Amino acid sequence: MRIVRHILIASACAAAMGLTACAAGTTPAAAPAAAKPALVLYNAQHEEVGQAWADASTAKTGIKVEVRNGSDFELANQIVAEGAASPADVFITENSPAMALISSKDLFVPVEETTRAQVPAQYSSSKGDWVGVAARSTVFVYNATELKDADLPKSIMDLAKPEWKDRFAISPSGADFQAIVSAVYAVRGEAAGAEWLRGVKANAKVYRGNSTIMKAANSGEVPGGVIYHYYWYGDQADGGAGSANTKLEFFGGKDSGAFLSVSGGGVLKSSKHPAEAQRFLAYMSGAEGQKLLADGKALEYTVGAGVAANPKLKPLAELDAPSVDLNTLNGPKVIEEMQRVGLL
């Protein structure tokens, strides 16, 4: 009977208290801690920049970030095709038009107010659905022997004039130049933009890639070319083998050629972990993420949290870039225009 009585007591205890221990001196087993979610980052920024932000954010928060790399419109079009089924939580780009495309499809959620406050309004979406995380300045790189200061174009619009026939290079297949074309259309209007594009098609030598243009100018193969600033600064930092004979001309004067292309970041509606995704976006655009960019080798401009860019760069405040509503930069429209004139 004593054995039966012990069994009944034990059974009653288990039924009444579940996982809680009955016997004196024992404690219930602790429930396992919930695993932190892993985020998926669609990264159209430089691979090393996106990975550095992901790794540093993970070290700070414990939230892992899986980085999937691609180009601006490759990933933007993929997000549009995937829609609500996209595995992406966060999207970052090199240029604004790809962000504008996602914004136009209403595929971002609003950025948290505290994060928006970290970035000046001119470097973010006018809708409040994405923020700037970096920027790059349009410049004219030129061979200092082939072109003197008096010979330089005063505006990017000058490159459509007959005197610039075969004297400069562009890389029309890249998202960088396509963003610059978008800025010309936004600043000068569609009619002037279309006329300029026809002139550029008639005058420009076509290369593939900004670095290729810079090296061609350095060797004297072409007098100059339209690129982004950081290719030149990066080569100079590595010894200058591809840029020693060149200089940069910053157009300034709010010319469309002084366009500052903003790399954006946003949280997608498809995100399964929106709170964590917002936290990652806040990190990239905040003081720590921007300091990481400033101290790295990318040599892009910082735009958030009041963090100064690498001191080797011409100060952001001196660029005198034109004011552009970044969400009006219509990438698909510009690609159609470039196809129409035969640049793509």
Backbone torsions as a table, in degrees:
resi	resn	phi	psi	omega
1	MET	NA	-35.9	-178.9
2	ARG	-63.1	-39.7	179.4
3	ILE	-63.9	-44.7	179.1
4	VAL	-61.1	-41.2	-179.3
5	ARG	-62.4	-41.1	179.0
6	HIS	-64.7	-39.3	179.1
7	ILE	-63.9	-42.4	-180.0
8	LEU	-64.5	-41.6	178.9
9	ILE	-63.7	-44.3	180.0
10	ALA	-62.8	-39.8	-179.9
11	SER	-66.7	-42.2	179.3
12	ALA	-63.9	-40.4	179.3
13	CYS	-61.7	-45.7	-179.1
14	ALA	-64.0	-40.4	-178.8
15	ALA	-67.9	-37.7	-176.0
16	ALA	-78.4	-31.9	-170.0
17	MET	-118.1	-0.5	176.8
18	GLY	57.3	-118.7	-175.7
19	LEU	-83.0	-5.3	-179.1
20	THR	-76.9	132.6	-177.2
21	ALA	-71.6	143.1	178.3
22	CYS	-95.0	-40.3	-172.3
23	ALA	-69.0	145.0	178.7
24	ALA	-62.2	140.7	175.9
25	GLY	86.8	3.0	178.5
26	THR	-115.3	155.9	179.6
27	THR	-128.9	151.8	179.6
28	PRO	-69.1	152.8	177.2
29	ALA	-69.4	136.2	-179.6
30	ALA	-71.0	140.3	176.7
31	ALA	-68.3	139.9	179.6
32	PRO	-62.5	141.8	179.7
33	ALA	-66.5	141.0	179.7
34	ALA	-66.3	132.9	-179.6
35	ALA	-70.8	140.0	177.0
36	LYS	-71.9	142.2	-178.1
37	PRO	-70.3	159.4	173.7
38	ALA	-105.3	133.8	179.1
39	LEU	-94.2	152.5	173.5
40	VAL	-110.5	120.1	177.7
41	LEU	-104.3	119.4	168.6
42	TYR	-85.4	110.0	-170.7
43	ASN	-110.2	109.7	173.5
44	ALA	-103.6	2.2	171.8
45	GLN	-74.2	177.1	172.9
46	HIS	-55.2	139.3	-175.8
47	GLU	-56.8	-41.6	-177.4
48	GLU	-69.0	-30.4	179.1
49	VAL	-71.0	-49.0	178.3
50	GLY	-60.1	-41.8	-179.7
51	GLN	-67.1	-38.7	179.3
52	ALA	-63.5	-43.8	176.8
53	TRP	-62.6	-42.6	-179.4
54	ALA	-62.5	-47.2	-177.5
55	ASP	-65.2	-42.6	-178.3
56	ALA	-68.8	-37.8	177.7
57	SER	-66.0	-40.8	177.8
58	THR	-62.6	-42.1	178.8
59	ALA	-61.4	-32.4	-177.6
60	LYS	-82.6	-39.9	-171.1
61	THR	-108.8	-18.9	-174.5
62	GLY	82.1	-1.0	-179.6
63	ILE	-89.5	116.0	-178.6
64	LYS	-72.3	148.3	179.5
65	VAL	-128.5	118.8	175.1
66	GLU	-89.7	121.0	-176.1
67	VAL	-98.3	125.1	175.1
68	ARG	-117.2	115.7	-171.3
69	ASN	-94.3	150.0	176.1
70	GLY	-175.2	-177.7	179.3
71	SER	-89.9	168.8	-175.6
72	ASP	-50.2	-63.2	-173.5
73	PHE	-81.7	-20.3	172.5
74	GLU	-59.9	-49.1	-178.2
75	LEU	-76.6	-36.9	179.1
76	ALA	-61.9	-45.6	178.8
77	ASN	-66.4	-33.1	176.9
78	GLN	-65.1	-42.3	178.5
79	ILE	-61.9	-43.5	178.9
80	VAL	-60.9	-43.1	-179.8
81	ALA	-66.5	-37.9	-178.1
82	GLU	-75.2	-33.1	179.4
83	GLY	57.2	-134.4	-177.7
84	ALA	-66.6	-16.4	-179.4
85	ALA	-88.6	0.7	-178.1
86	SER	-62.1	136.4	176.5
87	PRO	-78.6	-6.5	-174.6
88	ALA	-73.5	141.3	172.2
89	ASP	-101.4	-39.9	-175.9
90	VAL	-134.2	144.0	177.3
91	PHE	-126.3	128.4	172.5
92	ILE	-128.2	149.7	-172.9
93	THR	-127.8	176.3	167.9
94	GLU	-89.4	-37.6	-174.0
95	ASN	-128.6	158.7	-174.5
96	SER	-71.4	-33.8	-174.5
97	PRO	-56.2	-33.7	178.6
98	ALA	-68.0	-34.6	175.8
99	MET	-67.7	-40.9	-179.9
100	ALA	-61.7	-35.9	178.5
101	LEU	-62.7	-48.0	179.8
102	ILE	-64.5	-39.6	177.8
103	SER	-61.5	-41.4	-178.9
104	SER	-65.6	-24.4	178.1
105	LYS	-90.8	1.7	177.9
106	ASP	58.7	43.7	-177.6
107	LEU	-104.1	-0.2	173.5
108	PHE	-98.9	155.3	167.0
109	VAL	-95.8	159.9	177.8
110	PRO	-60.2	141.8	175.4
111	VAL	-76.7	139.3	179.7
112	GLU	-57.1	143.9	-174.3
113	GLU	-58.2	-39.8	-178.8
114	THR	-65.1	-32.2	177.1
115	THR	-73.6	-43.3	177.5
116	ARG	-58.0	-34.8	-178.3
117	ALA	-68.5	-16.7	-179.7
118	GLN	-77.8	-16.9	-172.5
119	VAL	-124.0	127.6	176.7
120	PRO	-54.5	144.4	-172.1
121	ALA	-57.4	-33.2	-177.0
122	GLN	-69.2	-11.9	179.9
123	TYR	-106.0	18.5	-177.5
124	SER	-140.7	171.5	178.9
125	SER	-65.3	136.9	176.3
126	SER	-68.7	-15.7	177.7
127	LYS	-88.8	-9.6	-179.3
128	GLY	77.1	18.8	-176.9
129	ASP	-106.7	-1.0	169.4
130	TRP	-155.4	157.9	-178.6
131	VAL	-128.3	157.5	176.1
132	GLY	-73.9	143.3	176.7
133	VAL	-122.7	-14.8	179.1
134	ALA	-167.7	172.0	177.9
135	ALA	-154.8	159.0	178.1
136	ARG	-139.6	140.8	-175.9
137	SER	-96.8	138.6	171.5
138	THR	-70.8	136.2	178.4
139	VAL	-142.2	164.0	172.4
140	PHE	-110.3	113.0	177.9
141	VAL	-91.5	136.0	-175.8
142	TYR	-144.3	153.1	176.0
143	ASN	-76.8	121.3	-172.9
144	ALA	-69.6	-15.4	175.0
145	THR	-86.8	-39.5	-177.6
146	GLU	-73.7	-34.5	-176.5
147	LEU	-127.7	130.5	173.9
148	LYS	-97.9	168.0	-176.9
149	ASP	-54.0	-40.3	-178.1
150	ALA	-68.1	-19.2	-177.0
151	ASP	-88.0	-12.4	-171.1
152	LEU	-71.7	150.7	176.2
153	PRO	-66.2	136.9	178.7
154	LYS	-80.9	-21.5	179.7
155	SER	-146.2	154.6	175.5
156	ILE	-64.5	-23.0	178.5
157	MET	-66.1	-24.9	179.9
158	ASP	-62.8	-24.2	-175.4
159	LEU	-67.3	-11.4	176.2
160	ALA	-88.2	-5.2	-179.0
161	LYS	-78.5	151.8	-176.0
162	PRO	-56.9	-32.1	-177.3
163	GLU	-66.6	-11.4	179.0
164	TRP	-99.2	13.0	178.5
165	LYS	-58.2	122.0	177.1
166	ASP	63.2	21.5	-177.0
167	ARG	-113.3	7.2	176.3
168	PHE	-153.2	162.6	-176.0
169	ALA	-123.6	153.1	174.5
170	ILE	-138.4	165.2	174.4
171	SER	-123.6	80.5	-171.5
172	PRO	-66.1	-22.6	-177.4
173	SER	-78.0	-10.7	-177.1
174	GLY	-91.5	150.1	178.7
175	ALA	-63.0	-25.5	-179.5
176	ASP	-62.7	-54.8	-178.4
177	PHE	-66.8	-34.9	178.0
178	GLN	-62.2	-35.7	176.2
179	ALA	-66.8	-38.4	178.3
180	ILE	-64.3	-42.5	176.6
181	VAL	-60.9	-41.1	177.5
182	SER	-58.0	-39.6	-179.6
183	ALA	-67.9	-39.3	177.5
184	VAL	-60.0	-45.2	178.0
185	TYR	-62.7	-39.9	-177.9
186	ALA	-69.6	-38.9	-176.1
187	VAL	-82.4	-41.9	-172.4
188	ARG	-100.2	-12.2	-179.2
189	GLY	95.6	161.2	-172.6
190	GLU	-65.3	-42.0	-177.2
191	ALA	-66.0	-47.2	179.0
192	ALA	-66.6	-37.0	178.4
193	GLY	-63.1	-43.1	-179.8
194	ALA	-65.6	-40.8	178.7
195	GLU	-64.6	-42.5	177.8
196	TRP	-61.7	-42.9	-177.6
197	LEU	-64.0	-38.1	177.1
198	ARG	-64.2	-39.7	178.3
199	GLY	-66.8	-39.9	178.2
200	VAL	-63.9	-40.8	177.9
201	LYS	-60.0	-39.9	-178.3
202	ALA	-72.2	-30.1	-170.8
203	ASN	-100.3	-33.4	-166.1
204	ALA	-79.6	147.6	165.4
205	LYS	-89.8	136.6	-174.4
206	VAL	-99.5	125.9	175.2
207	TYR	-125.0	169.9	177.0
208	ARG	-113.3	106.4	175.3
209	GLY	103.3	142.5	179.9
210	ASN	-64.4	-40.8	-179.9
211	SER	-63.1	-37.8	178.7
212	THR	-63.8	-40.9	177.3
213	ILE	-62.3	-47.1	-179.1
214	MET	-59.9	-43.5	-179.0
215	LYS	-68.7	-33.9	177.6
216	ALA	-67.2	-39.4	175.6
217	ALA	-67.0	-38.5	-179.4
218	ASN	-63.1	-37.9	-178.9
219	SER	-83.3	-9.9	-177.2
220	GLY	87.4	6.0	178.8
221	GLU	-63.6	-32.3	176.1
222	VAL	-144.1	143.2	-176.4
223	PRO	-64.3	-36.3	-176.9
224	GLY	-160.4	-177.6	179.5
225	GLY	-171.3	162.2	-179.9
226	VAL	-96.5	120.7	179.8
227	ILE	-142.5	-176.7	168.6
228	TYR	-97.3	153.5	-170.0
229	HIS	-60.3	-37.1	-166.2
230	TYR	-72.0	-19.0	176.2
231	TYR	-64.1	-42.6	179.5
232	TRP	-68.8	-46.9	-179.7
233	TYR	-63.9	-37.3	178.3
234	GLY	-65.3	-42.0	178.6
235	ASP	-67.0	-39.7	177.1
236	GLN	-60.9	-40.8	-179.9
237	ALA	-66.5	-26.1	-179.9
238	ASP	-93.7	11.3	177.0
239	GLY	115.1	-15.1	173.8
240	GLY	79.6	20.3	-178.1
241	ALA	-60.5	-33.1	-177.5
242	GLY	-101.0	5.7	-174.3
243	SER	-143.6	4.8	-172.4
244	ALA	-58.5	-30.1	-176.6
245	ASN	-96.7	10.0	-174.3
246	THR	-117.7	162.4	171.5
247	LYS	-133.5	168.9	177.2
248	LEU	-111.7	139.7	170.8
249	GLU	-112.1	118.6	174.1
250	PHE	-93.8	121.5	-173.2
251	PHE	-64.7	-44.5	178.8
252	GLY	61.8	-163.8	176.3
253	GLY	58.3	24.8	-177.6
254	LYS	57.5	21.4	174.4
255	ASP	-63.9	150.9	177.2
256	SER	-62.4	-21.9	175.2
257	GLY	-76.9	-5.2	174.3
258	ALA	-97.0	13.7	-178.0
259	PHE	-52.4	131.2	175.6
260	LEU	-103.5	108.3	-177.9
261	SER	-83.2	125.7	-175.3
262	VAL	-98.5	130.4	171.0
263	SER	-85.3	123.9	-174.9
264	GLY	-107.1	165.5	174.9
265	GLY	-141.4	139.2	179.5
266	GLY	-150.7	158.6	177.4
267	VAL	-97.6	129.4	-175.2
268	LEU	-85.2	149.0	176.2
269	LYS	-62.4	-23.0	179.9
270	SER	-74.4	-10.7	-174.4
271	SER	-58.5	131.8	175.8
272	LYS	-87.0	-9.4	-177.7
273	HIS	-134.9	64.6	-171.8
274	PRO	-62.3	-36.0	-179.2
275	ALA	-65.2	-44.3	178.8
276	GLU	-67.6	-36.7	178.7
277	ALA	-64.6	-41.7	176.6
278	GLN	-62.4	-37.8	179.7
279	ARG	-65.5	-39.1	178.1
280	PHE	-66.1	-42.4	177.6
281	LEU	-62.6	-39.9	177.6
282	ALA	-63.7	-35.2	178.8
283	TYR	-66.6	-47.1	-176.7
284	MET	-61.8	-41.0	-176.6
285	SER	-89.4	-6.3	-179.0
286	GLY	-88.2	-176.1	-172.4
287	ALA	-58.4	-45.9	-177.2
288	GLU	-67.7	-44.6	-179.8
289	GLY	-65.9	-39.1	179.5
290	GLN	-71.6	-35.1	176.3
291	LYS	-65.3	-37.6	176.7
292	LEU	-60.6	-41.3	177.9
293	LEU	-66.0	-45.3	-177.9
294	ALA	-63.1	-35.4	-176.9
295	ASP	-87.0	-9.3	-176.5
296	GLY	-84.8	-172.9	-175.7
297	LYS	-97.0	1.0	-177.2
298	ALA	-69.1	-32.2	178.9
299	LEU	58.1	34.0	169.4
300	GLU	-89.6	163.6	178.5
301	TYR	-79.7	139.2	168.9
302	THR	-78.9	149.6	179.2
303	VAL	-130.3	-11.3	-173.1
304	GLY	-112.2	158.0	168.7
305	ALA	59.1	19.2	177.6
306	GLY	67.6	19.5	-179.5
307	VAL	-85.5	125.4	-179.3
308	ALA	-69.8	146.8	177.3
309	ALA	-72.7	173.3	176.3
310	ASN	-51.7	130.4	-175.8
311	PRO	-63.9	-13.0	176.9
312	LYS	-70.3	-22.1	-175.8
313	LEU	-82.2	152.2	169.4
314	LYS	-60.5	131.1	-175.1
315	PRO	-55.4	139.5	-178.5
316	LEU	-55.7	-39.1	-177.3
317	ALA	-65.9	-18.9	-178.1
318	GLU	-93.3	-2.8	-175.7
319	LEU	-74.1	-27.0	178.6
320	ASP	51.8	53.1	-177.8
321	ALA	-75.3	154.1	177.1
322	PRO	-71.0	154.5	176.7
323	SER	-83.8	122.2	-177.1
324	VAL	-134.1	130.3	170.6
325	ASP	-74.4	106.9	-170.9
326	LEU	-61.2	-26.0	179.2
327	ASN	-76.5	-5.6	176.9
328	THR	-93.0	-2.3	-179.6
329	LEU	-77.1	101.1	-170.1
330	ASN	-92.0	90.3	-178.5
331	GLY	-57.9	-52.0	179.9
332	PRO	-58.0	-39.7	179.0
333	LYS	-63.4	-44.0	-179.0
334	VAL	-65.6	-39.2	177.0
335	ILE	-60.9	-41.4	176.5
336	GLU	-61.1	-43.0	-180.0
337	GLU	-64.0	-41.6	-180.0
338	MET	-67.8	-35.6	175.5
339	GLN	-66.5	-38.2	-178.1
340	ARG	-62.1	-39.5	-178.4
341	VAL	-88.9	-5.0	176.2
342	GLY	92.4	17.0	176.6
343	LEU	-85.4	-15.1	176.3
344	LEU	-130.4	NA	NA
